[in-house]
Amino acid sequence: LHVRSRRQRQMCIRDSIILLDGSINGFEVQKQNCQWLLVTHRPCVKDDLMVALNKANGDAVLKFEPLVLHVQCRQLQDAQILHSVAVESGFRNSGITVGKRGKTMLAVRSTHGLEVPLSHMGKLMVTEEYIDFLLKIANQKMEENKGRIERFYNCLQHALERETDSHRKEKINKKSNSYSVSYTHLTLPTTPYV
């Protein structure tokens, strides 16, 4: 969940890096042409949002950005498996791109973001009741995103297990026919990153 000045929007619209205006616990955090007023990976509290809005001199926007994950795949078949898993997990705006040099990229993404202007030139343009309503929606979207990430992780584990089993059977069959085939598989950490 992000609140930032609208005049910097074009330079950082795809950012998933979380930045605050100024410093965090004494450490300077900077991003060219961005001024983050409030950033959280947890449900947002109205008091925190109102304090951040009071710092706005320009146009402030409340924004929730769902997961965007880019994966470079060794083979198109790997990208197709990951794409199926992404769509099955609720990331319906995912896609595969094959570059001129054959580089295969999978983008995992969805469309359940939120971006709403709240102030103009430092003046709050909505009621506090509307801010309560928006925060409820944004916090629900954050929970929905967390659920999609967990589903993606679980579906990916199952898909990789199925692929591993099918490749083992294929390898055994080919060895019995005097062929030798090797496979490279993706491995996952034991817990999802959320």
C-alpha positions as CSV (number, residue, x, y, z in Angstrom):
1,L,0.0,0.0,0.0
2,H,1.6,3.3,-1.1
3,V,0.7,6.9,-0.8
4,R,2.9,9.2,-2.9
5,S,3.0,12.5,-4.6
6,R,1.2,12.3,-7.9
7,R,3.7,14.5,-9.7
8,Q,6.4,11.8,-9.4
9,R,4.0,9.1,-10.6
10,Q,5.4,8.6,-14.1
11,M,8.9,7.8,-13.0
12,C,8.0,5.0,-10.5
13,I,4.6,3.6,-11.5
14,R,5.9,0.0,-11.7
15,D,8.0,0.1,-8.5
16,S,7.6,-2.7,-6.1
17,I,10.4,-1.3,-4.0
18,I,9.0,0.3,-0.9
19,L,10.3,3.8,-0.1
20,L,9.5,6.4,2.4
21,D,10.0,10.2,2.2
22,G,13.3,11.1,3.7
23,S,14.9,8.5,6.0
24,I,14.0,5.2,7.7
25,N,15.5,4.8,11.2
26,G,18.4,7.1,10.2
27,F,19.1,5.3,6.9
28,E,18.6,7.4,3.8
29,V,16.3,5.8,1.2
30,Q,16.2,7.5,-2.2
31,K,14.6,6.8,-5.5
32,Q,15.0,9.3,-8.3
33,N,11.9,11.6,-8.7
34,C,9.9,9.7,-6.1
35,Q,8.6,11.0,-2.8
36,W,6.9,8.2,-0.8
37,L,4.8,9.5,2.0
38,L,3.8,6.2,3.5
39,V,4.6,2.6,2.7
40,T,3.5,-0.6,4.4
41,H,3.4,-4.3,3.7
42,R,0.8,-4.8,6.4
43,P,-2.8,-3.6,6.7
44,C,-2.8,0.2,6.7
45,V,-4.1,2.1,9.6
46,K,-6.1,5.3,9.1
47,D,-4.0,7.4,11.6
48,D,-0.8,6.6,9.7
49,L,-2.4,7.5,6.4
50,M,-3.7,10.8,7.7
51,V,-0.3,11.8,9.2
52,A,1.3,11.0,5.8
53,L,-1.4,13.0,3.9
54,N,-0.6,16.0,6.1
55,K,3.0,16.0,4.7
56,A,1.7,16.2,1.1
57,N,2.4,19.5,-0.8
58,G,1.3,18.3,-4.2
59,D,-1.2,15.6,-5.3
60,A,-1.2,12.5,-3.1
61,V,-2.4,9.1,-4.4
62,L,-3.3,6.0,-2.4
63,K,-2.0,3.0,-4.3
64,F,-2.0,-0.7,-3.8
65,E,0.3,-2.7,-6.2
66,P,-0.1,-6.5,-6.3
67,L,2.7,-8.9,-6.9
68,V,4.7,-8.6,-10.2
69,L,7.2,-11.4,-10.7
70,H,9.5,-11.8,-13.7
71,V,11.1,-15.2,-14.3
72,Q,13.7,-15.9,-17.0
73,C,13.1,-19.5,-18.1
74,R,15.6,-21.9,-19.8
75,Q,12.9,-23.4,-22.1
76,L,9.5,-22.3,-23.4
77,Q,8.0,-25.5,-21.8
78,D,9.2,-24.3,-18.4
79,A,7.5,-20.9,-19.0
80,Q,4.3,-22.6,-20.1
81,I,4.2,-24.6,-16.9
82,L,4.8,-21.5,-14.8
83,H,2.2,-19.6,-16.8
84,S,-0.5,-22.3,-16.2
85,V,0.4,-22.2,-12.5
86,A,0.1,-18.4,-12.4
87,V,-3.3,-18.3,-14.1
88,E,-4.6,-21.1,-11.9
89,S,-3.5,-19.2,-8.8
90,G,-5.4,-16.0,-9.8
91,F,-2.7,-14.1,-11.6
92,R,-4.8,-13.8,-14.8
93,N,-2.8,-11.0,-16.4
94,S,0.4,-13.2,-16.7
95,G,2.2,-13.7,-19.9
96,I,5.2,-15.2,-21.7
97,T,7.6,-13.2,-23.9
98,V,10.3,-14.6,-26.2
99,G,12.9,-12.1,-27.1
100,K,14.9,-11.7,-30.4
101,R,17.8,-13.7,-29.0
102,G,15.5,-16.5,-27.7
103,K,15.4,-15.3,-24.1
104,T,12.1,-16.6,-22.6
105,M,10.5,-14.4,-19.9
106,L,7.4,-15.1,-17.8
107,A,5.7,-12.2,-16.1
108,V,3.4,-13.2,-13.2
109,R,0.9,-10.4,-12.6
110,S,-2.8,-9.6,-11.9
111,T,-5.1,-6.7,-12.3
112,H,-6.4,-6.2,-8.7
113,G,-4.4,-3.0,-8.0
114,L,-5.9,0.2,-6.7
115,E,-4.9,3.8,-7.4
116,V,-7.0,6.7,-6.1
117,P,-6.2,10.4,-5.8
118,L,-6.7,11.8,-2.3
119,S,-5.3,15.3,-2.3
120,H,-4.6,18.1,-4.8
121,M,-1.9,20.6,-4.2
122,G,-1.8,19.6,-0.5
123,K,-5.6,19.9,0.0
124,L,-7.5,16.8,0.9
125,M,-10.2,16.2,-1.7
126,V,-12.1,13.3,-0.1
127,T,-13.8,12.8,3.2
128,E,-12.4,10.8,6.1
129,E,-15.3,8.4,5.7
130,Y,-14.2,7.8,2.1
131,I,-10.7,7.2,3.3
132,D,-12.0,4.6,5.7
133,F,-13.8,2.9,2.8
134,L,-10.7,3.0,0.6
135,L,-8.5,1.6,3.4
136,K,-10.9,-1.3,3.9
137,I,-10.8,-2.1,0.1
138,A,-7.0,-1.7,0.0
139,N,-6.4,-3.9,3.0
140,Q,-8.8,-6.6,1.5
141,K,-6.8,-6.5,-1.7
142,M,-3.6,-6.9,0.2
143,E,-5.0,-10.1,1.9
144,E,-6.3,-11.3,-1.5
145,N,-2.8,-10.8,-2.9
146,K,-1.2,-12.8,0.0
147,G,-3.6,-15.6,-0.7
148,R,-2.8,-15.6,-4.4
149,I,1.0,-15.7,-3.6
150,E,0.4,-18.7,-1.3
151,R,-1.7,-20.5,-4.0
152,F,1.0,-19.8,-6.6
153,Y,3.7,-21.3,-4.3
154,N,1.6,-24.4,-3.5
155,C,0.5,-24.9,-7.2
156,L,4.1,-24.5,-8.3
157,Q,5.4,-27.1,-5.9
158,H,2.8,-29.6,-7.1
159,A,3.5,-28.8,-10.8
160,L,7.2,-29.3,-10.3
161,E,6.6,-32.6,-8.5
162,R,4.5,-33.8,-11.4
163,E,7.1,-32.6,-13.9
164,T,9.9,-34.4,-11.9
165,D,7.9,-37.6,-11.8
166,S,7.1,-37.5,-15.5
167,H,10.7,-36.7,-16.4
168,R,12.0,-39.6,-14.2
169,K,9.6,-42.0,-16.0
170,E,10.7,-40.6,-19.4
171,K,14.4,-40.9,-18.4
172,I,13.9,-44.5,-17.3
173,N,12.1,-45.4,-20.6
174,K,14.8,-43.7,-22.7
175,K,17.6,-45.4,-20.8
176,S,16.0,-48.8,-21.5
177,N,16.2,-47.8,-25.2
178,S,19.9,-46.9,-24.8
179,Y,19.3,-43.2,-24.7
180,S,20.6,-40.8,-22.1
181,V,18.7,-37.7,-21.3
182,S,19.3,-35.1,-18.6
183,Y,16.8,-32.6,-17.2
184,T,17.1,-29.4,-15.3
185,H,14.4,-28.6,-12.8
186,L,13.4,-25.6,-10.7
187,T,13.7,-26.0,-7.0
188,L,11.8,-24.0,-4.4
189,P,12.7,-22.9,-0.9
190,T,10.8,-24.7,1.8
191,T,8.7,-21.6,2.7
192,P,7.1,-19.0,0.4
193,Y,8.3,-15.5,0.4
194,V,5.4,-13.3,1.4
